[in-house]
Amino acid sequence: MPQQPVRIIGAGIGGLTLGRCLLKHGVPAVLYERMPSTPRHSYGVTLHASSYMPLLDILGLDELTFRRRTAVDGSLGGNGNIESTSMVYPGNLISTSFRAHREKLEKLLSEGLDVQWEHSLEKVEETPSGVALYLRNGQKVESSCVVGADGPHSNIRKSLSPNTPFGILPYVAFNGKRWVKRAVFDSIYAPAFKESNVIEMKIYDLVLNISVNEQQADVVSVSWIFSRPARGSTDPLHKPNRPVSGATDIPEEFFDEVAALSGLSQPFKEVLMQKN
Ligand SMILES: Cc1cc2nc3c(=O)[nH]c(=O)nc-3n(C[C@H](O)[C@H](O)[C@H](O)COP(=O)(O)OP(=O)(O)OC[C@H]3O[C@@H](n4cnc5c(N)ncnc54)[C@H](O)[C@@H]3O)c2cc1C
């Protein structure tokens, strides 16, 4: 009898990595992903050797090829360099840490996998022989082996373990992404970035981060992160009970706090003070 495939819910970094590990060992798998295959996650993530080195054998790639194929500046011949002097906590980095473009990484991981894009899992029910997966398109899939890799708001977790609490750390974190005209990048951003793809600064307990996602001849895509510990229950920026749909709202108090910051240097000022 042919081996039943492992059903993996979610084709993010976790689900895809599991899929590739199973493929390497000859175990069939089908991944169900609620989003379309493109566009996906056009931004950089920092990868450390401890996470990507074990992957190389699974992917059948050497380190240089892996970095060239996934680095944010790989198409320009770069390897995702991060200068430790540009970081607030350089001790977290080792010399082989680099900036990978998440979409390129996920595309590489998905090679050879059976990913059912735009297949959203609605709920899971336990059956005598395993579980039944109910997809939003009306499909029902019975399986004896399912792995939930569907992220923090997992429907697998909500269905099978509804009382498992969802931990929220007492931190404020906002992030955004924008395209910057080449002339603006060259005059305001490039002098601070030098050879790095990420820069950071700290103002008291606030850590600010800007990273390059992608460079084109006329424009450069950059991401920014604003993060600090929550300042008690009256902190207007800390909203642990906001609905998921509110995740894209940036309240006015955010811009008030940015405007009141002293010592905000370029390009942090430029990227944070724009409202759209
Ligand atoms: C802006 C940003 C920057 C980051 N920077 C870094 C970094 O520098 N370094 C680092 O290591 N990490 C970084 N991370 C975190 C990293 O992206 C996550 O740790 C990682 O993606 C977690 O992988 P995952 O597969 O568990 O979940 P996810 O990547 O969230 O994947 C879950 C997948 O499941 C799908 N899904 C959800 N619900 C369903 C459903 N009902 N049916 C079907 N599919 C579903 C989702 O669409 C998604 O594709 C960053 C994250 C963000 C958002």
The ligand as a MOL file (V3000), in Angstrom:
LIG
                    3D

  0  0  0     0  0            999 V3000
M  V30 BEGIN CTAB
M  V30 COUNTS 53 58 0 0 0
M  V30 BEGIN ATOM
M  V30 1 C 8.7420 41.6620 9.4620 0
M  V30 2 C 9.3510 40.3870 10.0190 0
M  V30 3 C 10.7250 40.2970 10.1770 0
M  V30 4 C 11.2960 39.1230 10.6730 0
M  V30 5 N 12.6470 39.0510 10.7960 0
M  V30 6 C 13.2190 37.8880 11.1750 0
M  V30 7 C 14.6370 37.7430 11.2090 0
M  V30 8 O 15.3610 38.6950 10.9210 0
M  V30 9 N 15.1670 36.5410 11.5530 0
M  V30 10 C 14.3540 35.4830 11.8860 0
M  V30 11 O 14.8770 34.3850 12.1730 0
M  V30 12 N 13.0120 35.6030 11.8980 0
M  V30 13 C 12.4360 36.7630 11.5400 0
M  V30 14 N 11.0820 36.8800 11.5310 0
M  V30 15 C 10.2920 35.7860 12.0690 0
M  V30 16 C 10.1300 34.6570 11.0830 0
M  V30 17 O 9.5340 35.1620 9.9030 0
M  V30 18 C 9.2380 33.6070 11.7510 0
M  V30 19 O 9.8730 33.1340 12.9190 0
M  V30 20 C 8.9940 32.4450 10.8370 0
M  V30 21 O 8.3870 32.9040 9.6510 0
M  V30 22 C 8.1010 31.4410 11.5280 0
M  V30 23 O 7.8720 30.4020 10.6170 0
M  V30 24 P 6.5740 29.5270 10.6630 0
M  V30 25 O 6.6330 28.6320 9.4810 0
M  V30 26 O 6.4130 28.9480 12.0120 0
M  V30 27 O 5.3540 30.5530 10.5350 0
M  V30 28 P 4.9810 31.5090 9.3250 0
M  V30 29 O 6.1880 31.8870 8.5380 0
M  V30 30 O 4.0990 32.5580 9.9150 0
M  V30 31 O 4.1330 30.5690 8.3630 0
M  V30 32 C 2.8440 30.1710 8.6480 0
M  V30 33 C 2.1700 29.9390 7.3010 0
M  V30 34 O 0.9040 29.3400 7.5530 0
M  V30 35 C -0.0460 29.9310 6.7000 0
M  V30 36 N -1.3540 29.7610 7.3190 0
M  V30 37 C -1.8260 30.3840 8.4330 0
M  V30 38 N -3.0720 29.9610 8.7000 0
M  V30 39 C -3.3840 29.0570 7.7390 0
M  V30 40 C -4.5390 28.2710 7.4660 0
M  V30 41 N -5.6210 28.3540 8.2450 0
M  V30 42 N -4.5200 27.4400 6.3960 0
M  V30 43 C -3.4340 27.3360 5.5990 0
M  V30 44 N -2.3090 28.0770 5.7970 0
M  V30 45 C -2.2960 28.9160 6.8610 0
M  V30 46 C 0.3900 31.3970 6.6120 0
M  V30 47 O -0.1520 32.0470 5.4680 0
M  V30 48 C 1.9000 31.2460 6.5410 0
M  V30 49 O 2.3660 31.1390 5.2100 0
M  V30 50 C 10.4740 38.0300 11.0410 0
M  V30 51 C 9.0810 38.1270 10.8840 0
M  V30 52 C 8.5190 39.2970 10.3720 0
M  V30 53 C 7.0080 39.3680 10.2060 0
M  V30 END ATOM
M  V30 BEGIN BOND
M  V30 1 1 1 2
M  V30 2 1 2 3
M  V30 3 2 2 52
M  V30 4 2 3 4
M  V30 5 1 4 5
M  V30 6 1 4 50
M  V30 7 2 5 6
M  V30 8 1 6 7
M  V30 9 1 6 13
M  V30 10 2 7 8
M  V30 11 1 7 9
M  V30 12 1 9 10
M  V30 13 2 10 11
M  V30 14 1 10 12
M  V30 15 2 12 13
M  V30 16 1 13 14
M  V30 17 1 14 15
M  V30 18 1 14 50
M  V30 19 1 15 16
M  V30 20 1 16 17
M  V30 21 1 16 18
M  V30 22 1 18 19
M  V30 23 1 18 20
M  V30 24 1 20 21
M  V30 25 1 20 22
M  V30 26 1 22 23
M  V30 27 1 23 24
M  V30 28 2 24 25
M  V30 29 1 24 26
M  V30 30 1 24 27
M  V30 31 1 27 28
M  V30 32 2 28 29
M  V30 33 1 28 30
M  V30 34 1 28 31
M  V30 35 1 31 32
M  V30 36 1 32 33
M  V30 37 1 33 34
M  V30 38 1 33 48
M  V30 39 1 34 35
M  V30 40 1 35 36
M  V30 41 1 35 46
M  V30 42 1 36 37
M  V30 43 1 36 45
M  V30 44 2 37 38
M  V30 45 1 38 39
M  V30 46 1 39 40
M  V30 47 2 39 45
M  V30 48 1 40 41
M  V30 49 2 40 42
M  V30 50 1 42 43
M  V30 51 2 43 44
M  V30 52 1 44 45
M  V30 53 1 46 47
M  V30 54 1 46 48
M  V30 55 1 48 49
M  V30 56 2 50 51
M  V30 57 1 51 52
M  V30 58 1 52 53
M  V30 END BOND
M  V30 END CTAB
M  END
